[in-house]
Amino acid sequence: MASSPVDHVSGSALDVTRALISVAGDDDDASRSLLRAKVDLLRSQLDPDFLFNTLNSLSGLIIGGRASDADRLVGNLARYLRAPSGAEEPAVISLERETGLACALLEIEAIRMDRPDSVKVALEAGVEDRETPCLILLPLVEAAVMQGRDAAPALYETTLTAGAQGADTLVELELRFDRPATLGSPRFREAIRPLSQRLSMMYGSADRLEIVFGVDSVAARLRLPAE
């Protein structure tokens, strides 16, 4: 029997996002129901590596007497765990909530890498309640994390901004390094692919996503129709 995308769902919530993309056009209700069950299971279990690494970092912060950073790590993990999931996962959520989830994951990585103040987030006034496709930013965040790791030992700051651009909502995620770095790694491009696929499926084209590589920076600009 031919395998379906559901058969390959494993690992993290981002793996689930990729699977959702691959079956979004499938009219098979049974497949979608099974996938929702997989989502519930994976959300309850979490990605073991992600959970282990986060808790290991938390332990180190506590032992090192860094109570403030430990509190921030716990707070960001809690924000991530409150992400929409399962059969009740909405098609859209507010831009404020979507960027909040993205920020939580970025800050968890920053704290783990001992750069607790390296993430900056800014939302333009008046766009907080704009409807945004649920979990649309997760592949972008994963790509940013991969790029940051692959550019080591270069250190970087991450800036996430969102605002209005005509009839669209413009979301920008930029990594700026402290020295020239090798950018556009295969892992970065692989991580960004699910977002391009989802944009093509939703809007008929992936040209709403622009990636700009500089000598010491990489910026992703995502334009979403204001709902």
Stockholm file with secondary structure:
# STOCKHOLM 1.0

chainA/1-227         MASSPVDHVSGSALDVTRALISVAGDDDDASRSLLRAKVDLLRSQLDPDFLFNTLNSLSGLIIGGRASDADRLVGNLARYLRAPSGAEEPAVISLERETGLACALLEIEAIRMDRPDSVKVALEAGVEDRETPCLILLPLVEAAVMQGRDAAPALYETTLTAGAQGADTLVELELRFDRPATLGSPRFREAIRPLSQRLSMMYGSADRLEIVFGVDSVAARLRLPAE
#=GR chainA/1-227 SS CCCCGGGGCCSSHHHHHHHHHHHTTCCCHHHHHHHHHHHHHHHHHCCHHHHHHHHHHHHHHHHTTCHHHHHHHHHHHHHHHTSCCGGGCCSEEEHHHHHHHHHHHHHHHHHHTTCTTCEEEEECTTCTTCEEETTTTHHHHHHHHHHHHHTTTSCEEEEEEEEEETTEEEEEEEEEESSCCCCSCHHHHHHHHHHHHHHHHHHSCSTTEEEEECSSEEEEEEEEECC
#=GC SS_cons         CCCCGGGGCCSSHHHHHHHHHHHTTCCCHHHHHHHHHHHHHHHHHCCHHHHHHHHHHHHHHHHTTCHHHHHHHHHHHHHHHTSCCGGGCCSEEEHHHHHHHHHHHHHHHHHHTTCTTCEEEEECTTCTTCEEETTTTHHHHHHHHHHHHHTTTSCEEEEEEEEEETTEEEEEEEEEESSCCCCSCHHHHHHHHHHHHHHHHHHSCSTTEEEEECSSEEEEEEEEECC
//
